[in-house]
């Protein structure tokens, strides 16, 4: 026969193990949450890709060259005509130093002759492109081929650079 006293002692031992298991599970959940949300997500690669896409859509539509790109008035206000804004939030003293750079080189496909070159933003960022490291600006190079209405072929090389290292590269 099992006495009533032994049953109560067994329940007390099981409840101690139960609380130990609950504590381990709770600690694991807290650790996983802290490790997942502890570091910011580095969105600079995505932002550089979006900037390059914005420039590509500005100079071409459905594979055809936007003829306005070759006009001097368009080139003088390239950022405004392409609806590109380099303003950033006022964090980490970013207002004093530009965080973006874009470069567009349009050349004749067959001869390789450069037709136009546009450089906008912080030109100092270009010197970091061939270096490796986490705390450096992100550089993205894209090329696309476009034709004009007379079927002349062009190659457009787009370089987009995003700095924002204080916020994203920790």
Helices and strands as residue ranges (DSSP letters): H 4-37, H 44-59, E 60-61, E 64-65, G 67-70, H 72-76, H 78-81, E 100-108, E 114-121, G 123-128, E 138-147, E 153-162, H 165-168
